[in-house]
Structure formats: C-alpha cells, structure tokens
Amino acid sequence: MNESQAYIGSELEIFAHAQRWKAYYKSLIAPFFGQRVLEVGAGLGATTAALCDGKQDEWICLEPDPNLLAQLHSRPLPGCCRPQLGFASTLTPDPRFDSILYIDVLEHIEDDRAELQRASYHLAPGGKLIVLSPAYPFLFSPFDASIGHYRRYTRATLSSLTPPGCRLILLRYLDSVGLLTSLANRLFLRQSLPTHAQILFWDRRLVPLSRLLDPLVGFRFGRSIIGVWEKE
C-alpha cells in the first residue's frame, strides 16, 4: 500500500499564524489527549507545536506528503514528537493510542466513515477520537475546492460517522463570529485563498470574540465543528 501522497493545498503557511484559534480549540480538546497521541495529517507541524506541550510519552506526527514530512523533521518540536510517513491505513496493528487527532484533516479524506473506523482500531480502551473540521455544506467555497476539501460537516453528518464500539461524548460548533467571515467569502468575495492580513484580523480580533460568545449561544453555530468519541 502506498504510504505517501502529495498535498494539493497552499493554505498551511497562512493558517500557521492563527495562534489564538489554535489556543482556543486546544483548551477544549487537550483534556482528552492522554499520554500516547496520534496526529493524522500533521502537515507543517504548526498545529503540533501549538497542541503538544511535551508532557506526553509519545506524539506520532503522521503525514503522507514527503515534502511536508521533511519540514516536520526540521521544525523544533518537543522531544516526544516523532514524525512518520503514512496514513492511518498503513499503521501496523500494534499501536494503541490514548487519542487520535484529525485537525482540519477529515474533510480531505473521501471515505471519511471508513477512515474513522480504521482509526478507532488503534485506540486503547477509553481512548478518544478527536475531529475538528469546517462546518456547514452551504459555506462550501472556492477556497474549500482549491485545497481538496470533499465536504463540510453539520452536527448530524459528523455524528453519523460514529465508529462501531465508540460513543460520541462531545459535539460543538466553534467560532460563531468567524462564521460571518466564511459566509461573506461564500456570497461575495469567493476567494480561493485568504490573505495573510485577513487571517491575522480573524485570529486577533474575531477569535477572541467567538471564545466569549460561543458558550453564550450554547455552541449552536460556528465556522468549525468539533467532535470527540470515546472507545468503549
């Protein structure tokens, strides 16, 4: 089975600067990490650097693009991090993880249901499967198409992917204020890639507002959606 695949997107460098956004969703998912973590589609390692505090026993950075993997190797990451070429489907049967992360990755995978089912085989009992993805199919834009997204998710479509032997323990929309920027891009701008200035404005001005507003609206809508499953 082929362990490598080139990534077609060009947005990773720009979104690497979204530090407040990464800190926001880290605050929600970090309690689920445990000591052995598998991050699927680690990309440039910007998300790894934001999420991993070095206190884990092992953090596998799984990446199928050899060029991105080379950049992962060159990035100064905590000592527990180990970049590895491949997909969840190319892992040996042995590894069992306390958590498996798909951070803005699952929407790039055509058969998402089969992907999560394969991933669940590598969870230890009580382990957590964590997904963060873009929300709402009606927001699908030229930007989504340009970076290889197959879909956006709703609460119903994401919860329907629950793997056998797992139960959904967290399902929330995030970034209620950022939803407005995605809607503006879908209806008016139709950009295939946001500018660096737009990302910084969203991250520095809008994300802090979302962090305050999201709990007040009960996490009922937002630009992104997060799901966490537990292996029974």
C-alpha positions in Angstrom: 0.0 0.0 0.0 1.3 3.4 -0.9 2.3 5.4 2.2 2.8 8.8 0.5 0.6 11.4 -1.2 1.3 15.0 -2.2 -0.8 17.6 -0.5 -2.5 20.0 -3.0 -3.4 22.8 -0.7 -1.4 26.0 -0.2 -3.0 27.4 2.9 -0.9 25.8 5.6 1.7 28.6 5.8 -1.0 31.2 6.2 -3.0 29.4 8.8 0.1 28.6 10.8 -0.2 32.1 12.1 -3.6 31.5 13.7 -2.3 31.1 17.2 -5.3 32.3 19.1 -7.5 29.9 17.1 -5.2 27.0 17.9 -5.2 28.0 21.6 -9.0 28.2 21.6 -9.6 24.7 20.4 -6.7 23.3 22.4 -8.4 24.4 25.5 -11.4 22.2 24.6 -9.5 19.1 23.4 -6.3 18.9 25.5 -8.0 17.2 28.5 -8.6 14.2 26.2 -5.1 13.8 24.9 -3.6 11.2 27.4 0.0 10.1 27.1 0.1 8.5 23.7 -1.2 10.7 20.8 -1.5 10.1 17.1 -2.0 13.2 15.0 -3.1 12.3 11.5 -2.1 14.8 8.8 0.4 16.8 10.8 1.3 19.0 7.8 4.0 21.6 8.6 3.8 20.9 12.3 2.3 24.3 13.2 -0.7 22.5 14.9 1.6 20.0 16.6 3.7 22.9 18.0 0.5 24.6 19.3 -1.0 21.5 20.8 1.8 19.4 22.2 3.3 20.6 25.5 6.0 17.9 25.6 4.4 16.2 28.6 3.1 13.2 26.6 5.1 10.0 26.4 4.7 9.8 22.6 3.2 12.0 19.9 3.2 10.5 16.5 3.0 13.1 13.7 1.6 11.1 10.8 2.0 12.8 7.4 1.6 11.3 3.9 3.3 14.1 2.0 7.1 13.6 1.9 7.8 17.3 1.4 5.7 18.3 4.4 7.3 15.4 6.4 10.7 16.9 5.7 9.6 20.2 7.1 8.2 18.4 10.2 11.6 16.8 10.8 13.2 20.3 10.6 10.8 22.0 12.9 11.8 22.3 16.6 9.1 20.2 18.3 9.0 18.7 21.8 11.1 15.6 22.3 8.1 13.3 22.5 7.1 14.1 18.9 8.0 11.6 16.2 7.2 12.4 12.5 6.2 9.4 10.5 5.3 8.9 6.8 1.9 7.3 6.1 -1.8 7.2 6.7 -3.9 5.6 9.4 -4.5 2.7 7.0 -0.7 2.0 6.8 -0.2 1.7 10.5 0.7 -1.7 11.9 -2.0 -3.4 14.0 0.0 -3.0 17.2 -0.1 0.7 18.2 -2.8 1.7 20.6 -3.2 5.4 21.4 -4.9 7.4 24.1 -6.1 9.9 21.5 -6.1 10.2 17.7 -6.4 13.7 16.2 -7.9 14.8 12.9 -7.4 18.6 13.0 -8.8 20.1 9.7 -8.0 16.8 8.0 -11.1 14.6 7.8 -12.7 16.8 5.2 -9.7 16.0 2.9 -10.5 12.2 3.0 -13.0 10.9 0.5 -14.2 7.9 2.6 -14.4 9.6 6.0 -16.5 6.9 7.6 -14.0 4.1 6.8 -11.2 6.4 7.9 -12.6 6.9 11.4 -13.4 3.2 11.7 -9.8 2.3 10.8 -8.6 4.9 13.3 -10.8 3.5 16.1 -9.0 0.2 15.8 -5.8 1.9 17.1 -7.5 3.4 20.2 -6.8 2.0 23.6 -9.9 1.2 25.7 -11.2 4.6 26.8 -9.2 6.3 24.1 -10.5 9.4 22.4 -11.0 10.1 18.7 -10.9 13.9 18.1 -12.1 15.7 14.9 -12.1 19.4 14.1 -13.4 20.3 10.7 -15.1 23.1 8.8 -18.9 23.4 9.3 -21.9 23.7 7.0 -22.1 22.5 3.4 -23.8 25.7 2.3 -20.5 27.5 3.1 -18.5 25.3 0.7 -16.5 27.8 -1.4 -13.7 28.1 -4.0 -11.3 28.0 -1.1 -12.6 24.6 0.0 -12.3 23.3 -3.5 -8.8 24.7 -4.0 -7.4 22.8 -1.0 -9.0 19.5 -1.7 -12.0 19.5 0.7 -14.7 16.9 -0.1 -17.2 18.4 2.3 -18.1 20.5 5.3 -20.0 19.0 8.3 -23.1 19.5 10.3 -23.8 18.0 13.7 -25.9 15.4 12.0 -23.4 14.4 9.4 -20.4 14.3 11.8 -22.3 12.3 14.5 -23.4 9.8 11.8 -19.8 8.8 11.4 -19.6 7.3 14.9 -17.4 4.2 14.6 -18.6 0.9 16.0 -17.6 0.4 19.6 -17.3 4.2 20.2 -19.7 6.7 21.7 -19.9 10.4 21.0 -19.1 12.5 24.1 -18.7 16.0 22.7 -20.2 17.7 19.6 -20.0 21.5 19.3 -19.8 24.3 16.7 -17.0 26.7 17.3 -16.2 30.3 16.1 -19.6 31.8 15.8 -18.2 35.2 14.8 -15.9 33.7 12.2 -19.0 32.1 10.6 -19.8 35.6 9.3 -16.5 35.9 7.5 -17.0 32.4 5.9 -20.4 33.5 4.8 -19.1 36.7 3.3 -16.5 34.8 1.4 -19.1 32.3 0.1 -21.5 35.0 -1.0 -19.3 37.9 -2.1 -15.5 37.5 -2.1 -15.3 33.9 -3.4 -11.6 33.8 -2.6 -9.7 30.6 -3.2 -7.2 31.6 -0.5 -7.5 34.2 2.3 -4.7 36.8 2.6 -2.2 36.9 5.4 -3.8 40.2 6.7 -7.3 38.6 6.7 -6.1 35.6 8.7 -4.4 37.9 11.3 -7.6 40.0 11.6 -9.7 36.9 12.1 -7.3 35.4 14.6 -6.6 38.5 16.6 -9.9 40.3 16.6 -12.7 37.7 15.8 -11.5 34.6 17.5 -11.4 36.2 21.0 -14.9 37.4 20.4 -16.0 33.9 19.4 -14.4 32.5 22.5 -16.6 34.7 24.6 -19.8 34.3 22.5 -19.7 30.6 21.7 -20.6 29.5 25.3 -23.3 32.2 25.5 -25.0 30.8 22.3 -24.6 27.2 23.5 -22.1 26.3 20.8 -25.1 26.1 18.5 -23.4 27.5 15.4 -19.9 28.4 14.1 -17.4 28.3 11.3 -16.0 24.9 12.6 -17.3 21.8 14.3 -15.6 19.6 16.8 -16.5 16.0 17.7 -14.9 13.7 20.3 -15.7 10.0 20.6 -14.6 7.6 23.3 -13.8 3.9 22.7 -15.9 1.7 24.9 
